[in-house]
């Protein structure tokens, strides 16, 4: 087990050093990474791909922990939350994201060293997605055949006629991973606004680019929309918008929060109202109502619009409002959202 590695996320130095000593004593040669904030933890996990993580429970209550969850899922990193004591309230009781998957059990800092070792043993010996860990990006990016020497590359003949606009918030990181993993390399130009912490935008782009056959990149000023490209606005100080006329280009707008968010889904959707006949739009899981008013503008202008259904949403807030005000034409389960959007983009 010398190839095992461990990530400990805590602000308690004494606990971190004690746990590090315990684990290295039980597993000689184990690499132990220490992080006292989520940004540091995210960067270390992305670079080292640890086998397991002990996470101080307070971190699981932060909105930014959604990004850690998505990365843990992508890399098949097992984890468990560690509470200060038994009187503490577990984060999973207040965070709907923690009700599914790993992390549903807790340890406390007062538990014996043997309990930490036993839990670690149990989790690392459970069946793993070894193939996914070894090749997390086995997509059409690397699988696409290359033209023979001396022959021109084939011309793309994408059958898609419309662009796709997507807005999401709480639960949206994992929803986007699910959706984009089904997008082909020649997908329609796709613009996404995801609510996330200001320091996690780059990480989200990298995470989504791992699993999507198309090119995922951060949204910037004056990008010409291209087939096979996904433009993501997350953790930025400006709003993503569309220029509204062909050739369609991105615009980054200054200004304060719109519908309580920056970047805002409403800002993107409203900016595309003039191009509505060329738009397919979706609102995924999320808290609040950002995107609903903008989607209504799109629908009135001739866009095709969808909302994620209640059963598959982590938080049925944004899609609920979009449905109730008549902005969304249809509610769609997350498992069928990718195929629904792609089919609509061909019409």
Secondary structure, DSSP 4 states (H G I P E B T S, - for coil): -TT-EEEEE-S-HHHHHHHHHHHHHHSTT-EEEEESSHHHHHHHHHHH--SEEEEEHHHHTSTTHHHHHHHHHHHT-EEEEEESSTTSPPGGGT-GGGGSSTT-SEEETTS-HHHHHHHHHHHHTS---HHHHHTTT-SHHHHSPPPPTTSPPPPP-----SEEEEEE-TTHHHHHHHHHTT--TTPPPEEEEE---TT-HHHHHHHHHHH-SSEEEE--TTPBP-TTEEEEE-S-SSEEEE-SSSSPBEEEE--S-BTTBSS-HHHHHHHTGGGGGGEEEEE-SBSS-TTHHHHHHHHHHT-EEEEE-TTT-SSBSHHHHHHHTT--SEEE-HHHHHHHHHHHTT-
